[in-house]
Amino acid sequence: MRLAGKKALVTGAARGIGLGCARLMAEHGCDVVITDIDISEAGRAAGEVSNHPAIELDVTSGPAWKAAIERAGDLMDGINVLVNNAGIIIPGSVEDLDEAGWDRTMNVDLKSVYLGCHTALPVLSRNAPASIINMASISSMIASANFAAYNAAKAGVHMLTKSVALHAARTYADVRCNSVHPAFVDTDMVDQVTNSDDRQLNTGKLARQIPLGRIATVEDVAWAVVYLASNESSFMTGSELKLDGGVSAM
Ligand code: NAI
């Protein structure tokens, strides 16, 4: 019960990493509200891991954020953990990617984190100790010719995290903000960065790029989120946690 007394809102939690985080957090005593743009999948996920109904939240919308924070606060009697997890990847080099793809990536992957922190900080501060966890990527530090927008957006998340951490440290008592940086994780997103629909083939190919010889599971990421959400990480803010199987050590 490492998260007893914690009340978390997780974005993009209908499936993949977000759902894995919500599940493990709940197993450790956390009260969790599942949010996602896909409300029917989110409803199914909430039925599995939460005591509360799911909330529809498109993370690119300021008004939707305001409503979701208010509703989640009512459901859990406060919020003290925010996991900014929702994200997309639209592969493409700087020449291939069109303007719409660039804008969409920036909105879903980066503006969302600004909106989440901007909207939630007053509520989090009233329920401190509080923790914001931003799902960045190892792509914030290691570039790929084909990830122009994703690299830029995740690098933005990396640095925005530090700015939020410094602001929160000087403005509030005990509100922290950190980022998590996984390499490839076994979710639907993997199929978007490979050329085939064969998940096993795709994960095998990607695993060959990782020193540990495999890609991450959602649980590998969720354990880091449990740690950052808990008081075990109480002196950690403005930091980045790399979960990359050794890629960035090369
Ligand atoms: P996924 O594609 O399996 O799940 C993403 C979830 O976000 C879905 O439930 C989707 O409905 C939701 N979503 C998409 N757009 C949204 C929006 N506008 N508003 C609210 N929800 C929205 O992806 P995965 O792998 O679980 O990714 C989660 C996060 O982890 C993302 O930020 C991603 O960039 C990051 N990440 C993923 C890695 C991977 O290899 N899978 C590696 C490193 C980071």
Boltz pocket constraint, residues with backbone or C-beta under 6 A from the ligand:
constraints:
  - pocket:
      binder: B
      contacts: [[A, 11], [A, 12], [A, 13], [A, 14], [A, 15], [A, 16], [A, 17], [A, 18], [A, 35], [A, 36], [A, 37], [A, 38], [A, 57], [A, 58], [A, 59], [A, 60], [A, 84], [A, 85], [A, 86], [A, 87], [A, 88], [A, 89], [A, 108], [A, 135], [A, 136], [A, 137], [A, 138], [A, 181], [A, 182], [A, 183], [A, 184], [A, 185], [A, 186], [A, 187], [A, 188], [A, 189], [A, 190]]
      max_distance: 6.0
